[in-house]
């Protein structure tokens, strides 16, 4: 029997069934949805020269913004003037730009408004797609996602995506993205009821009358003689029709496209609104299936900015780096420097880095000490909750001690009974830095990489397990940690206590004198003056650190 006849039925065959052969296209990576998250991941894949496609059901990128938000104003800020030309620092206050190498694709070129019009986001996403020549296939709606066994992939399966037009796509890795979402604000009234119990009718004058269902009846049912609404009295929000009724239901992720065998389920801690994902943004039940964009927000729900462009542009980059090592043996990018550069490198990152600033307590920098702490490798924006899997995810070896540089809010910043605007809410005393409530840097020092067991059973409320040493840099109103006494001196002394080394910078004359009179010279003299090198401060100081500090970095303190 022909395989094409099985299950079709005799009548169908006899009446001249036309068999349409589906087109099957193979890709390494498939991204579902050309929203901001999908486009950001597509950019990273394209820059790395990977074989990918973005499947978008509509005919434009970011089609969500055609209708939403209804009031047509974005709630993501567009701060065009930050007082500095430092691009990385400015991204801390630009919540709309996607990451790219093209400076013309910064959102400040599209709108002067602090809260831009939604139409400008549509234009921005089209330009981002076209100028970077991202491979988006429009008019392609994915109706189901399944796995097919394969002995050629690391996870023993490939993904099969079926589309409404009958085409099939197979991919080794799938990134699923949903368009960014906003929750609108009510104008005149709030109806707290299930939408299933609501009925709407248009009145003769074109207005909308709302009814609530209860025990088979629709209320209000008005008594024409008394004007009373049965059981509700005359003080009832639905007794009069409305000019506009706005649906403010937010969104719930549509799990229907995933076959049950994939076991894709919701995260309980987010009221089942987002899919459950691991710290790597990968499905815990289906290896190779990743969730990026707004739908990856279950990891930092009501915490960091992972549900918005200014957050998931960085988590998309993190997922790309994980995939680069897993699939292509490309280790996580690092920079290797002499230990004399450690202090200034950390100061630069805490004062300008935008990724850890937006994704605080989610993405952190990791410093690996090398060659008996005479050198270090600096790795940016690693998912902090996956620290025990660091080597498996990055291809980098943590064979000595390490630092983790994180940005955190204090435990009393907000919550029941806590007033975020109360008197004395901030602390400026460096001796009380651990009491800082607002966003501030926290540096963890470990003699060895924390194990999965220690990550799981870390103290309640702690981002990471208890370290060998920990240092809080006192909060700052400007979120610029460059005050010589309050910020820099305590940090340098903390690093020195961990490394058992003097990290001060010295003038050449002092280094020359110590070389003649002392058996052991300070590390900055060993890796600077004695090797014919200069001081470690870079040009970035001109944009971020005041002139007084620039002068200080050139002398012993």
C-alpha positions in Angstrom: 0.0 0.0 0.0 1.3 3.4 -0.9 2.3 5.4 2.2 0.4 8.4 0.8 -2.9 6.5 0.9 -2.7 5.3 4.5 -5.5 6.8 6.5 -6.9 9.0 3.8 -10.0 7.0 3.1 -11.3 5.5 -0.2 -13.7 8.3 -1.0 -10.9 10.8 -0.9 -8.7 8.9 -3.3 -11.5 8.2 -5.8 -12.5 11.8 -6.0 -9.1 12.8 -7.3 -7.1 13.8 -4.3 -4.3 16.2 -5.1 -1.2 15.5 -3.1 0.9 18.6 -2.3 4.5 17.9 -1.4 5.6 20.1 1.5 8.9 22.0 1.2 11.4 21.0 3.9 14.1 23.5 4.8 17.0 22.7 7.2 18.6 25.3 9.4 20.9 25.3 12.4 18.9 27.9 14.3 15.2 28.8 14.0 13.8 31.9 15.7 10.0 32.2 16.1 8.9 35.8 16.0 10.5 39.0 14.6 10.0 41.0 17.7 12.8 42.9 19.4 14.1 39.8 21.1 14.1 37.7 18.0 15.8 40.4 16.0 18.5 40.8 18.7 19.3 37.1 18.6 19.3 37.2 14.8 21.9 39.9 14.9 24.3 37.9 17.1 23.9 34.8 14.9 24.5 36.7 11.8 27.6 38.4 13.1 28.9 35.0 14.0 28.2 33.7 10.5 25.7 31.1 11.6 22.9 29.4 9.6 19.6 30.7 10.9 16.2 32.0 10.0 13.5 34.2 11.7 10.0 33.0 11.1 7.4 35.8 11.4 3.7 35.3 10.8 3.0 38.9 9.9 4.5 41.0 7.1 6.6 43.4 9.2 9.0 43.2 12.2 7.6 44.1 15.6 4.0 43.9 14.4 2.9 44.0 18.1 3.5 47.8 17.9 1.0 48.3 15.1 -1.9 48.0 17.7 -0.2 48.2 21.1 0.1 50.1 23.3 -3.3 51.5 22.6 -2.4 54.9 23.9 0.6 54.9 21.5 3.1 56.0 24.0 6.0 53.7 25.0 6.7 53.4 28.7 10.4 52.8 28.1 12.6 55.9 28.5 14.7 57.5 25.8 17.2 59.6 27.6 19.2 61.3 24.8 21.5 63.4 26.9 23.5 61.6 29.7 26.3 64.0 30.1 28.8 61.7 28.5 29.8 60.4 25.1 30.5 56.9 26.5 28.2 54.7 24.5 28.1 51.8 27.0 27.2 54.1 29.9 24.5 55.9 27.8 22.8 52.5 27.2 22.0 52.4 30.9 19.5 55.1 30.2 18.4 54.1 26.7 15.7 51.5 27.1 14.7 51.1 23.5 17.9 50.5 21.4 18.9 47.0 20.3 22.6 46.2 20.3 24.6 46.4 17.1 27.8 47.7 15.6 25.9 50.5 13.7 25.8 53.8 15.7 22.9 55.0 13.5 20.7 52.3 15.0 20.5 54.0 18.4 17.0 55.0 19.3 18.0 58.6 20.0 18.1 59.1 16.2 14.4 58.1 15.9 12.8 60.3 18.6 13.4 63.2 20.8 10.7 62.3 23.2 11.5 60.9 26.6 8.6 58.4 26.1 8.5 57.9 22.4 5.5 57.2 20.1 5.0 53.6 19.3 5.1 54.3 15.6 8.8 55.2 16.0 9.5 51.7 17.4 7.9 50.2 14.3 10.1 52.2 12.0 13.2 51.5 14.2 12.6 47.7 14.0 12.1 47.8 10.2 15.3 49.7 9.8 17.2 47.4 12.2 16.0 44.4 10.1 16.8 45.9 6.7 20.1 47.7 7.4 21.6 44.7 9.1 20.1 42.4 6.4 18.7 40.0 9.0 17.2 36.9 7.5 13.5 37.2 8.3 10.9 35.2 6.5 7.6 37.0 6.7 4.1 35.5 6.3 5.3 32.3 8.0 3.1 31.3 10.9 4.5 28.4 13.0 1.6 26.2 14.1 3.5 23.4 15.9 6.9 22.6 17.3 8.0 19.0 17.8 11.2 17.0 18.0 12.4 14.3 15.6 15.1 11.8 16.7 18.6 12.4 15.1 22.0 10.8 15.7 23.8 13.8 14.2 23.1 16.3 17.0 24.4 16.7 20.6 20.9 16.4 22.1 19.9 13.4 19.8 17.0 15.3 18.2 16.2 18.1 15.8 13.2 20.4 15.9 10.5 20.2 13.3 8.5 23.3 12.8 5.2 23.1 10.9 3.8 26.3 9.3 0.3 27.2 8.3 1.2 27.2 4.6 2.3 23.6 4.9 6.1 24.1 4.8 8.3 22.2 7.2 11.5 23.5 8.8 14.0 21.5 10.7 16.5 23.1 13.1 19.2 21.9 15.5 18.3 24.7 17.9 15.2 26.8 18.4 14.9 30.2 20.0 11.3 31.2 20.6 10.5 34.8 21.1 7.2 36.7 21.7 6.8 40.4 21.0 7.3 42.8 23.8 4.2 43.5 25.9 2.7 46.3 27.9 -0.1 46.4 30.4 -2.4 49.4 29.7 -3.8 51.6 32.4 -7.6 52.0 33.0 -9.2 55.4 32.5 -12.5 55.6 34.4 -13.3 52.3 35.9 -11.8 48.9 36.7 -13.8 45.7 36.4 -12.3 42.9 38.5 -14.0 39.9 37.0 -13.3 36.9 34.8 -13.7 37.8 31.1 -15.8 34.6 30.7 -18.5 36.1 33.0 -18.7 39.3 30.9 -21.2 40.1 28.2 -21.1 43.3 26.1 -24.0 44.8 24.1 -24.1 47.9 21.9 -26.8 50.4 22.9 -29.0 52.3 20.4 -26.8 55.3 20.7 -23.6 53.4 20.0 -22.3 53.0 23.5 -21.4 49.7 25.3 -23.4 48.2 28.1 -21.6 45.6 30.2 -23.3 42.7 32.0 -21.9 40.2 34.5 -23.1 36.6 34.6 -24.2 35.0 37.9 -26.2 31.8 38.3 -27.3 32.0 34.7 -28.5 35.6 34.9 -26.9 38.7 33.4 -26.7 41.7 35.7 -27.7 44.5 35.9 -31.3 43.8 35.1 -33.0 47.1 35.8 -36.5 47.4 37.3 -38.1 49.9 35.0 -40.4 51.2 37.8 -37.9 51.5 40.7 -34.7 51.9 38.6 -33.1 49.3 40.8 -30.6 46.8 39.4 -31.6 43.5 40.9 -29.6 42.8 44.0 -27.1 45.5 43.3 -28.8 48.7 44.5 -28.5 51.8 42.4 -24.8 52.4 43.2 -23.3 50.0 40.7 -20.5 50.6 38.2 -22.2 48.9 35.3 -25.6 50.6 35.6 -24.7 53.0 32.8 -23.1 52.1 29.4 -19.6 53.2 28.6 -18.1 55.0 25.6 -15.0 52.8 25.6 -14.1 49.5 27.2 -10.4 48.7 27.3 -9.2 45.1 27.6 -6.3 45.1 30.1 -5.7 41.4 30.4 -2.0 41.4 29.7 -0.9 38.2 28.0 -0.3 34.5 28.8 2.1 32.5 26.7 0.5 30.3 24.1 1.8 26.8 24.7 -0.4 25.2 22.0 2.3 25.1 19.3 4.5 22.7 21.3 3.7 19.0 21.1 3.1 17.4 24.5 6.2 15.3 24.2 8.3 18.5 24.6 6.7 19.0 28.0 6.9 22.8 27.8 5.2 24.1 30.9 4.6 27.4 32.7 6.6 28.8 35.6 4.5 28.7 38.8 6.2 31.7 40.4 5.0 34.0 37.7 1.3 32.9 38.0 1.9 30.6 35.0 2.2 33.5 32.7 5.7 32.7 31.3 7.3 29.3 30.3 9.5 27.6 32.8 13.2 28.0 31.8 16.6 27.3 33.4 19.2 29.9 34.2 20.5 29.5 30.6 17.1 30.3 29.2 16.8 26.7 28.0 13.8 24.5 28.5 14.4 22.1 31.4 12.6 19.3 29.6 13.8 19.8 26.0 17.5 20.5 25.4 18.1 22.9 22.6 14.9 24.8 23.0 15.5 28.4 24.3 13.1 31.2 25.3 14.3 34.7 24.7 12.7 38.1 24.7 9.8 38.9 27.0 8.9 35.2 27.5 12.2 34.6 29.2 11.2 36.9 32.0 10.3 34.1 34.4 14.0 34.1 35.5 13.8 37.7 36.8 10.0 38.3 37.2 9.4 41.5 39.3 13.1 41.7 39.7 15.3 42.9 36.8 14.4 44.2 33.3 14.3 40.9 31.4 10.7 41.5 30.2 11.8 44.6 28.3 14.1 45.6 25.4 16.7 47.1 27.8 16.9 43.8 29.6 16.5 41.0 27.0 18.9 42.6 24.6 21.6 41.4 27.0 20.1 38.0 27.9 19.9 37.3 24.1 23.6 38.0 23.9 24.2 35.6 26.8 22.2 32.8 25.1 24.2 33.4 21.9 27.5 33.0 23.8 26.3 29.8 25.4 25.3 28.5 22.0 28.6 29.5 20.5 30.5 27.4 22.9 28.1 24.4 22.9 27.6 24.2 19.2 30.8 25.7 17.7 33.5 25.4 20.4 33.9 29.1 20.7 34.7 29.9 24.3 33.1 32.9 26.1 35.0 36.0 25.2 37.4 37.3 27.8 40.3 39.7 28.2 43.5 38.7 29.9 45.5 41.3 31.8 48.2 41.7 34.5 46.8 41.9 38.0 48.0 45.5 38.3 45.0 46.3 35.9 42.4 44.6 38.0 41.4 47.6 40.1 40.9 50.0 37.2 39.1 47.3 35.1 36.5 46.7 37.9 36.1 50.5 38.4 35.5 50.9 34.7 32.9 48.1 34.5 30.8 49.2 37.6 30.7 52.7 36.3 29.8 52.2 32.6 28.6 48.6 32.0 24.9 48.6 30.9 24.2 44.8 31.0 24.8 44.2 34.7 23.1 47.6 35.4 19.8 46.6 33.7 20.0 42.8 34.6 21.2 43.3 38.1 21.5 40.1 40.1 20.9 38.1 36.9 24.0 38.9 34.8 27.4 39.5 36.5 31.0 39.8 35.6 33.5 37.0 36.6 37.2 37.5 37.3 39.4 34.4 37.1 42.7 34.7 38.8 45.6 33.1 36.9 49.3 32.4 37.4 49.2 32.7 41.2 47.2 35.9 41.0 49.7 37.7 38.8 47.2 37.8 35.9 43.4 37.6 35.5 40.8 36.8 32.9 37.8 39.1 32.8 34.5 37.6 31.6 31.4 39.9 31.2 27.7 39.3 31.8 27.5 35.6 32.8 24.2 34.3 34.2 24.8 34.4 37.9 22.5 31.6 38.9 24.4 29.2 36.7 27.8 29.9 38.4 28.3 26.2 39.3 28.1 25.3 35.6 30.6 28.1 34.7 33.2 25.9 33.0 30.7 23.8 31.1 28.9 26.9 29.8 32.0 29.0 28.9 34.9 26.8 28.1 37.0 28.8 30.6 38.8 27.1 33.5 38.3 28.4 37.1 41.5 26.7 38.5 42.3 29.4 41.0 40.3 31.9 43.1 37.7 34.2 41.5 35.7 37.4 41.9 32.1 37.9 41.0 31.1 41.5 40.4 27.4 42.0 40.8 25.0 44.9 41.1 22.3 44.5 43.8 19.5 46.3 45.6 19.5 46.1 49.4 17.1 43.6 51.1 15.1 46.5 52.6 14.7 48.5 49.4 11.1 47.6 48.9 8.4 45.2 50.2 5.5 45.1 52.7 5.9 47.9 55.2 8.9 49.5 53.5 8.6 53.0 52.2 11.0 53.5 49.3 10.7 57.3 49.8 11.1 57.3 53.5 13.5 59.6 55.3 16.9 58.0 55.7 16.3 55.5 53.0 19.8 55.9 51.6 23.2 55.5 53.3 26.3 57.5 52.3 28.6 56.2 54.9 31.2 53.8 53.4 31.5 52.0 56.7 27.8 51.1 56.4 28.0 50.1 52.8 26.5 46.7 53.4 23.3 48.5 54.5 22.9 50.2 51.1 19.3 49.9 49.8 19.6 51.3 46.3 21.5 49.6 43.4 25.1 49.3 44.2 28.1 47.0 43.4 28.8 43.9 45.4 32.1 42.0 44.9 32.2 38.3 46.0 35.5 36.5 46.4 35.7 32.7 46.3 38.8 30.5 46.7 37.1 28.0 44.4 34.0 27.9 42.2 30.8 27.3 44.2 29.3 23.8 43.7 25.7 23.2 42.6 24.9 22.0 46.1 26.1 25.3 47.6 24.1 27.3 44.9 21.0 25.4 45.8 21.3 25.8 49.6 22.7 29.3 49.7 21.4 31.5 52.6 17.8 32.8 52.1 17.8 36.2 50.3 21.4 35.8 49.1 22.1 36.0 45.3 25.1 33.7 45.7 26.5 31.3 48.3 28.4 32.7 51.2 31.8 33.7 49.8 35.3 33.8 51.4 35.1 37.6 51.5 32.5 40.1 50.3 32.6 43.8 49.7 29.7 46.3 49.2 30.4 49.6 47.6 28.2 52.2 49.2 25.2 53.4 47.2 25.5 56.6 45.2 22.8 59.1 44.1 24.4 59.4 40.6 25.2 55.7 40.4 28.7 56.7 39.6 31.1 55.1 42.0 34.2 57.3 41.6 34.4 59.1 45.0 38.1 58.7 46.1 37.4 58.1 49.8 33.9 56.5 49.8 34.2 54.3 46.8 37.7 53.7 45.4 39.9 53.4 48.5 37.7 50.8 50.2 37.5 48.8 46.9 41.3 48.8 46.4 41.9 47.8 50.0 39.4 44.9 49.7 41.2 43.6 46.6 44.5 43.9 48.2 43.4 41.9 51.3 42.1 39.1 49.0 45.2 39.1 46.8 47.8 39.8 49.6 49.3 42.4 47.3 49.8 46.1 47.1 47.8 47.5 44.1 48.7 51.1 44.5 50.2 53.0 41.5 53.6 54.6 42.1 55.6 57.2 40.2 58.6 55.9 38.3 60.9 57.5 40.9 59.4 55.5 43.7 59.6 52.3 41.7 63.3 53.0 40.9 64.0 53.6 44.6 62.3 50.4 45.6 64.1 48.4 43.0 67.4 49.5 44.5 66.5 49.2 48.2 63.7 46.5 48.6 63.8 42.8 47.8 60.1 42.8 46.7 58.6 45.6 44.6 54.8 46.4 44.5 53.0 44.6 41.8 52.3 47.8 39.8 56.1 48.5 39.6 56.8 44.9 38.6 54.2 44.9 35.8 54.7 48.6 34.9 57.9 50.5 35.5 60.2 47.4 35.6 58.8 46.2 32.2 58.9 49.6 30.6 55.2 50.0 30.7 53.2 53.0 31.9 50.2 53.5 34.2 47.0 51.5 33.8 44.4 54.2 33.5 42.7 54.2 30.0 41.1 57.0 27.9 37.7 56.0 29.2 38.4 57.9 32.4 38.0 61.1 30.5 34.3 60.4 29.9 33.3 58.7 33.2 35.7 59.7 36.0 36.2 63.4 37.0 39.6 65.0 36.4 40.4 64.9 40.1 40.3 61.1 40.0 42.3 60.9 36.9 45.1 62.7 38.7 44.8 60.4 41.7 45.3 57.2 39.7 48.8 58.2 38.9 50.1 58.4 42.4 50.2 56.3 45.6 47.4 56.8 48.0 
